[in-house]
Amino acid sequence: TDRLNDLPGSIAKSTTGEVLAVWSKESGNSRSDTGTSLKIGSLSNGTWTLGADLDTPDHYSGEARIVFDTDNEPWIFYTRADVSAINQTSSINAMRTAFTNTNIYFVHRVGGVWSAPAATAAGCPRWAGGRRGARTGAARIWPSG
């Protein structure tokens, strides 16, 4: 039984009918890998299939949003904090500092191959604009129209 927490994510459908979902999943390892991995799933003929992790649990990844560009290639934007130096025995201040020092990252698929995670901006506080604003912030960086 899977007892690890799945964090909220998003689902998108391309104009060609491809359906993808993205979310973060806690590592469940209390000694290392305190963070979350970035997961991708695809829907085909009514069945969901889990793909390879798009980011490792060396980080805390959250607020993932997925969109398709005009070429029907998916882009995923999410917040990521480096939590590699903390574990469940770390001080509250060390954990707070690690979890709130986030940047906005993205991965992009071209020709069926996902890019490595890359930062879009540095020093973006996780809670900028309040919790509600931070949850939707990654989706807002995508240009409209």
C-alpha positions in Angstrom: 0.0 0.0 0.0 1.3 3.4 -0.9 1.2 5.5 2.3 3.3 8.4 1.1 1.7 11.8 0.7 0.9 13.0 -2.8 0.8 16.8 -3.0 -1.6 18.7 -5.2 -0.7 18.9 -8.9 -2.4 19.6 -12.2 -3.8 18.0 -15.3 -3.7 19.3 -18.9 -4.9 18.1 -22.2 -3.2 19.0 -25.5 -5.1 19.9 -28.7 -4.2 16.5 -30.0 -5.9 14.8 -27.0 -2.8 13.9 -24.9 -3.7 14.0 -21.2 -0.9 14.4 -18.6 -0.9 14.9 -14.9 1.9 16.1 -12.7 2.3 16.1 -8.9 4.9 15.9 -6.1 5.3 12.8 -3.8 7.0 12.7 -0.5 10.1 10.4 -0.3 9.1 8.7 2.9 12.7 8.4 3.9 13.3 10.0 7.4 17.1 9.7 7.2 17.8 11.3 3.9 15.9 12.4 0.8 13.5 14.4 3.0 12.0 16.1 -0.1 9.6 15.2 -2.8 10.0 13.8 -6.2 8.2 15.3 -9.2 5.9 12.7 -10.9 4.3 12.5 -14.3 1.4 10.4 -15.4 -0.4 9.9 -18.8 -3.9 8.9 -19.6 -4.5 6.6 -22.5 -7.7 4.6 -23.3 -9.0 5.2 -19.7 -5.8 3.9 -18.0 -3.2 6.0 -16.2 0.4 5.2 -16.6 3.2 6.5 -14.3 6.2 7.9 -16.1 9.8 8.3 -14.8 10.4 10.9 -12.1 11.1 14.3 -13.5 13.0 15.6 -10.4 14.6 13.8 -7.5 13.7 13.8 -3.8 16.9 15.7 -3.0 14.6 18.7 -3.3 11.2 19.8 -2.1 9.1 20.2 -5.2 5.6 21.6 -5.1 2.9 23.6 -6.7 3.4 21.9 -10.0 1.5 23.2 -13.0 1.5 21.7 -16.5 0.7 23.4 -19.8 1.0 22.6 -23.5 2.6 25.0 -25.9 1.4 25.7 -29.5 3.5 22.7 -30.7 1.6 20.5 -28.2 4.8 20.0 -26.1 4.3 20.0 -22.4 6.0 22.4 -20.0 5.9 21.9 -16.2 6.6 24.7 -13.8 7.0 24.2 -10.1 8.6 25.5 -7.0 11.8 23.7 -5.7 13.7 24.1 -2.5 17.1 22.4 -1.8 16.5 20.2 1.3 19.5 17.9 0.8 21.2 19.1 4.0 18.2 18.5 6.3 16.4 15.5 7.8 13.9 14.8 10.5 16.4 15.5 13.2 17.3 18.9 11.9 16.3 22.0 13.9 13.0 23.7 13.1 14.9 26.8 12.0 17.1 24.8 9.6 13.9 23.2 8.1 12.1 26.5 7.9 15.0 28.1 6.1 15.4 25.2 3.7 11.7 24.9 2.8 11.1 28.6 2.3 14.2 29.2 0.1 12.6 28.3 -3.2 13.1 29.0 -6.8 10.7 28.4 -9.8 11.9 25.5 -11.9 10.7 24.0 -15.2 11.0 20.8 -17.3 10.0 20.7 -20.9 9.4 17.7 -23.2 10.6 17.9 -26.8 10.3 14.9 -29.2 9.4 12.6 -26.3 12.5 13.5 -24.2 12.2 15.5 -20.9 14.7 18.2 -20.2 16.7 18.3 -17.0 15.2 20.6 -14.3 16.2 24.3 -14.8 15.6 27.4 -12.8 13.5 30.2 -14.3 14.2 32.7 -11.5 16.4 32.9 -8.4 15.3 33.9 -4.9 11.5 33.6 -5.3 10.2 33.2 -1.7 7.8 30.3 -1.4 5.2 32.3 0.4 5.5 35.5 -1.6 2.0 37.0 -1.9 0.6 34.7 0.7 0.0 31.0 0.6 -2.8 31.2 -1.9 -0.7 33.4 -4.3 2.2 30.9 -4.1 0.0 28.0 -5.0 -1.0 29.5 -8.3 2.2 31.5 -9.0 3.9 28.9 -11.2 1.0 28.9 -13.6 1.0 32.7 -13.9 4.5 32.9 -15.4 3.3 31.3 -18.6 2.5 34.0 -21.2 -1.1 34.1 -22.3 -2.4 34.3 -25.9 
